[in-house]
Amino acid sequence: MKRQHYLFFTLLLIIMSFSFNTKSSAAKTLFKDVPTHHYAYDAIKWAYDFDIIGGYPDGTFRPNQPVTEQQFAKILVTYFDLEPVSEELNKFTKREIASDHYYNTLAAYQTPLNGYFDNDIRGRAVSRGVVAQAITHVADGNATLKQSIQFLLDHSISSGQNPKYEYTNLAKYFGASNNLTRAQVVAFFHNLQNKNYFYISEDAESSYENLDNLPLNVRANAARKTVDASLRIGKDWSTVSKENSWDGNYFYYYKYGRGEADSSLRDLTISFTSKKDFYVEYETYDGYATGFVQGYATVISNKKAMLSETIAGERCVIEFQKLNNNTIKTIEHDCDGSRQRETNFNGILKLK
């Protein structure tokens, strides 16, 4: 009987040993090109376990391969668990692709990226500087390239690549224009996790709340423009030629007395001109009386357009007449809900 028990427990130990060895072997061969002594092994395993990033069908991770901007966009949304939006971006490249969901979300948070409107840019390698600005915006708030790099360095989320520039050129020290590898980007987020950076900055949250009711394309354009000029590629959203575009900031100001309020102002911003419409933000005041309207004006011809209601659905009829490329005349027909009665939206405004 004792011999049977001995044989049973011996067999059980063999099975358990085989099980543990199998698990250990599976862990070691999670990706056949990422050995356990790889500098980013723990980070890659962590990212894989939490479904932040995956491998390729051939069993590789390809740690030294540059990460594309759309791959980074997915990781950023997944790590911070950013809230999706129902609104969708209008792109220059109309074909729907898998990354659309992530770019729509990141546009709502006004995250600095280049590829909002162009599938080709999304598929290109993303630079370390763009990644630094995007991560810092979501984790800490709006920041320039230098401020973003300093944030990553100060919190040991990343390190520099070119020591000789450490005290003379922060962007070169960090390698801002260099591509980021798949291993490096995973290490970034693993370090964020180790530093307990899970929460979203007030700037990013404020953009998402969108109290000004800005269209998603407007927020994406604003986000793209925050990418440092040395790293920015592509172009802002526009669907018509510059010659036929109404886009611009038009202004009128007149001081008619010595008092603080003895002046009149008309401040008109037109953006995102298409063949059908354009987006309007129009502010006016006369003395202490003020008015403000946001909405889409329908393009009637190259010289005329008409706004019928505000973005909130209130009736407001304003006619826009393009006198030349630098001057616009506005004529209000009915906007009582958007202004005080002592002011209106009429005026001849010049491009700033």
Solvent accessible surface area in square Angstrom, and as a share of the most:
residue,aa,sasa,rsa
1,M,168,0.75
2,K,179,0.76
3,R,176,0.64
4,Q,121,0.54
5,H,94,0.42
6,Y,147,0.56
7,L,89,0.44
8,F,121,0.50
9,F,112,0.47
10,T,50,0.29
11,L,102,0.51
12,L,71,0.35
13,L,117,0.58
14,I,106,0.54
15,I,96,0.49
16,M,84,0.37
17,S,53,0.34
18,F,145,0.61
19,S,44,0.28
20,F,122,0.51
21,N,95,0.49
22,T,69,0.40
23,K,132,0.56
24,S,52,0.33
25,S,58,0.37
26,A,58,0.45
27,A,35,0.28
28,K,119,0.50
29,T,89,0.52
30,L,50,0.25
31,F,11,0.05
32,K,141,0.60
33,D,49,0.25
34,V,4,0.02
35,P,54,0.34
36,T,70,0.41
37,H,157,0.70
38,H,35,0.16
39,Y,155,0.59
40,A,2,0.02
41,Y,27,0.10
42,D,99,0.52
43,A,7,0.05
44,I,3,0.01
45,K,67,0.29
46,W,30,0.10
47,A,1,0.00
48,Y,92,0.35
49,D,85,0.44
50,F,137,0.57
51,D,116,0.60
52,I,13,0.06
53,I,18,0.09
54,G,37,0.36
55,G,35,0.33
56,Y,52,0.20
57,P,142,0.89
58,D,73,0.38
59,G,32,0.30
60,T,18,0.11
61,F,1,0.00
62,R,87,0.32
63,P,10,0.06
64,N,120,0.62
65,Q,63,0.28
66,P,55,0.34
67,V,0,0.00
68,T,26,0.15
69,E,5,0.02
70,Q,53,0.24
71,Q,54,0.24
72,F,0,0.00
73,A,0,0.00
74,K,94,0.40
75,I,3,0.02
76,L,0,0.00
77,V,11,0.06
78,T,53,0.31
79,Y,25,0.09
80,F,8,0.03
81,D,115,0.60
82,L,9,0.04
83,E,98,0.44
84,P,75,0.47
85,V,43,0.25
86,S,116,0.75
87,E,74,0.33
88,E,126,0.57
89,L,18,0.09
90,N,84,0.43
91,K,14,0.06
92,F,61,0.25
93,T,47,0.28
94,K,146,0.62
95,R,167,0.61
96,E,148,0.66
97,I,37,0.19
98,A,96,0.75
99,S,8,0.05
100,D,26,0.13
101,H,94,0.42
102,Y,44,0.17
103,Y,0,0.00
104,N,15,0.08
105,T,1,0.01
106,L,0,0.00
107,A,0,0.00
108,A,0,0.00
109,Y,2,0.01
110,Q,41,0.18
111,T,0,0.00
112,P,6,0.04
113,L,0,0.00
114,N,9,0.05
115,G,0,0.00
116,Y,0,0.00
117,F,4,0.02
118,D,36,0.19
119,N,18,0.09
120,D,83,0.43
121,I,9,0.04
122,R,1,0.00
123,G,36,0.35
124,R,117,0.43
125,A,43,0.33
126,V,5,0.03
127,S,18,0.12
128,R,8,0.03
129,G,0,0.00
130,V,3,0.02
131,V,0,0.00
132,A,0,0.00
133,Q,3,0.01
134,A,0,0.00
135,I,0,0.00
136,T,1,0.01
137,H,9,0.04
138,V,0,0.00
139,A,11,0.09
140,D,84,0.44
141,G,6,0.05
142,N,104,0.54
143,A,26,0.20
144,T,78,0.45
145,L,10,0.05
146,K,130,0.55
147,Q,107,0.48
148,S,0,0.00
149,I,0,0.00
150,Q,75,0.33
151,F,14,0.06
152,L,0,0.00
153,L,39,0.19
154,D,94,0.49
155,H,67,0.30
156,S,70,0.45
157,I,0,0.00
158,S,16,0.10
159,S,75,0.49
160,G,20,0.19
161,Q,70,0.31
162,N,48,0.25
163,P,104,0.65
164,K,161,0.68
165,Y,63,0.24
166,E,72,0.32
167,Y,197,0.75
168,T,113,0.66
169,N,55,0.28
170,L,37,0.18
171,A,27,0.21
172,K,105,0.44
173,Y,31,0.12
174,F,0,0.00
175,G,4,0.04
176,A,5,0.04
177,S,88,0.57
178,N,64,0.33
179,N,79,0.40
180,L,0,0.00
181,T,29,0.17
182,R,8,0.03
183,A,1,0.00
184,Q,44,0.20
185,V,0,0.00
186,V,2,0.01
187,A,21,0.16
188,F,9,0.04
189,F,1,0.00
190,H,36,0.16
191,N,43,0.22
192,L,0,0.00
193,Q,56,0.25
194,N,86,0.44
195,K,95,0.40
196,N,104,0.54
197,Y,45,0.17
198,F,89,0.37
199,Y,179,0.68
200,I,42,0.21
201,S,9,0.06
202,E,153,0.69
203,D,55,0.29
204,A,0,0.00
205,E,66,0.29
206,S,68,0.44
207,S,18,0.12
208,Y,61,0.23
209,E,108,0.48
210,N,30,0.15
211,L,153,0.76
212,D,91,0.47
213,N,78,0.40
214,L,36,0.18
215,P,16,0.10
216,L,1,0.00
217,N,14,0.07
218,V,24,0.14
219,R,13,0.05
220,A,0,0.00
221,N,16,0.08
222,A,40,0.31
223,A,1,0.00
224,R,14,0.05
225,K,110,0.47
226,T,75,0.44
227,V,0,0.00
228,D,47,0.24
229,A,79,0.61
230,S,90,0.58
231,L,20,0.10
232,R,87,0.32
233,I,71,0.36
234,G,49,0.48
235,K,131,0.55
236,D,43,0.22
237,W,20,0.07
238,S,40,0.26
239,T,53,0.31
240,V,30,0.17
241,S,57,0.37
242,K,182,0.77
243,E,130,0.58
244,N,73,0.37
245,S,22,0.14
246,W,2,0.01
247,D,55,0.28
248,G,23,0.22
249,N,42,0.22
250,Y,6,0.02
251,F,62,0.26
252,Y,86,0.33
253,Y,104,0.40
254,Y,118,0.45
255,K,92,0.39
256,Y,111,0.42
257,G,28,0.27
258,R,247,0.90
259,G,30,0.29
260,E,164,0.73
261,A,14,0.11
262,D,46,0.24
263,S,3,0.02
264,S,15,0.10
265,L,22,0.11
266,R,19,0.07
267,D,34,0.18
268,L,0,0.00
269,T,51,0.29
270,I,2,0.01
271,S,27,0.17
272,F,20,0.08
273,T,2,0.01
274,S,26,0.17
275,K,166,0.70
276,K,161,0.68
277,D,45,0.23
278,F,0,0.00
279,Y,4,0.01
280,V,0,0.00
281,E,47,0.21
282,Y,0,0.00
283,E,78,0.35
284,T,0,0.00
285,Y,57,0.22
286,D,35,0.18
287,G,18,0.17
288,Y,179,0.68
289,A,6,0.04
290,T,68,0.40
291,G,5,0.05
292,F,102,0.42
293,V,2,0.01
294,Q,21,0.09
295,G,0,0.00
296,Y,95,0.36
297,A,0,0.00
298,T,80,0.46
299,V,32,0.18
300,I,101,0.51
301,S,54,0.35
302,N,95,0.49
303,K,111,0.47
304,K,75,0.32
305,A,0,0.00
306,M,45,0.20
307,L,0,0.00
308,S,66,0.43
309,E,93,0.42
310,T,12,0.07
311,I,61,0.31
312,A,80,0.62
313,G,48,0.46
314,E,84,0.38
315,R,157,0.57
316,C,0,0.00
317,V,20,0.12
318,I,0,0.00
319,E,18,0.08
320,F,0,0.00
321,Q,51,0.23
322,K,16,0.07
323,L,88,0.44
324,N,74,0.38
325,N,105,0.54
326,N,86,0.44
327,T,14,0.08
328,I,0,0.00
329,K,72,0.30
330,T,1,0.01
331,I,48,0.24
332,E,23,0.10
333,H,107,0.48
334,D,49,0.25
335,C,0,0.00
336,D,67,0.35
337,G,58,0.56
338,S,16,0.10
339,R,49,0.18
340,Q,90,0.40
341,R,187,0.68
342,E,128,0.57
343,T,3,0.02
344,N,53,0.27
345,F,0,0.00
346,N,62,0.32
347,G,21,0.20
348,I,92,0.47
349,L,0,0.00
350,K,139,0.59
351,L,68,0.34
352,K,151,0.64
